[in-house]
Amino acid sequence: MTKTTLIEAVATKSNLKKSDAEKAVNAVIDVITSSLVEGDKVQITGFGTFEVKKNAARTGVNPQTGEKISIKASKAAKFSAGKTLRDAVNA
C-alpha cells in the first residue's frame, strides 16, 4: 500500500473527502515524526510503538576489499507491533 492508497482507504472508511483524509494522514505522520525527532516514544494502544533506537559506533569490514572501516553512531526509527496487530496479522 502506498501513501496515496492509504489516503483513499481512509477517505472511504471514514466518509471524508479525499482532501480531508490526506490532511489527516499527513498530520498523523508529521506528529509521529516530530515526536521521534524530539526523542519521545509514540505508543498507539493495540497498534504498536514507534521509538528511536541508537546504534553505537562500530568497526565494520568492506566486503569488496576486506578493509576495516569505522561506522559512525546513528539513530534509526523502530516500530514494534502491538499484541492486537500481531494477533490480527497471524489470524
N, C-alpha and C positions, 0 to 999 in steps of 0.2 A: 504494500500500500504506500502510495506517495502522499505528500502533504496535500496535494490537490484532491485526491480521492478521499482523504481523511476529512477535509473541509466539506466535500459533497455529502459524505456519510453523516457528519454532524448536523448539517443543514436538514437532511431528510429525517433523521431520527428525532430532532428537536423541533421540527416545524419552523425553523428560522430561515430567513432569506440567506442566500449563499454569502452575501457580503457580510452579514452579521455573524454567520458561522466562522467566516475567515477571521474576523476581528477577535472572536472568542478563542479560536485555536492559536492565533498569533499571541494573544495576551497570555495564555497559559504557558506557551513556550518561553516568552520573554520573562515571566515571573520565575519560572524554574531556572532559567539561565542566570538571571541576576542573583538569585538566591545562592546558586552554586558558586558564582564568582565571589560573593561575599563570604564564602566558606560555610554556609548553612546547609543543613540536610533537609531535603524535601520528602516528606513521608505522606503518601496518599493511602489511607487505610483501605485494605482489600485489593489494592493495585500493586503498590511497590514503593521502593525508596530510591531516590536519586541522591548521590553523595559524591564528594571529590576524594579520590584516592591519590595519595602521594607516593610516587616512585622514587626511591633513593638513587643517587648517582652510583654507577657501577662500571665495571670494566667488561667490554664485550670483545668479540672477535669478528673481524671482517671475513665473511665466508669465502670471498674470492682470493684474498691474499694470505689469510691466516694471521694477519697483523692484529695486535691488540689495540683496541680503541677505547677512549673514555666516553661514556654515555652520561649526559647531564641529568641531574634530578629533574623530574617533571611531575605534572599533575594530570589526572585523567578523570573524566566523569564516569561514574559507575552506577548501574541500575541493578537492584535486587528485586526480583518479583515477589509480591506478597503471596500468602497462602491461598487466598481466593483466586488469584490469577493463575497460580501454578495448578490448582485443582481443576480450573476450567480448561486449561490447555491440555491437561492429562486425562480429561474425561473421555 
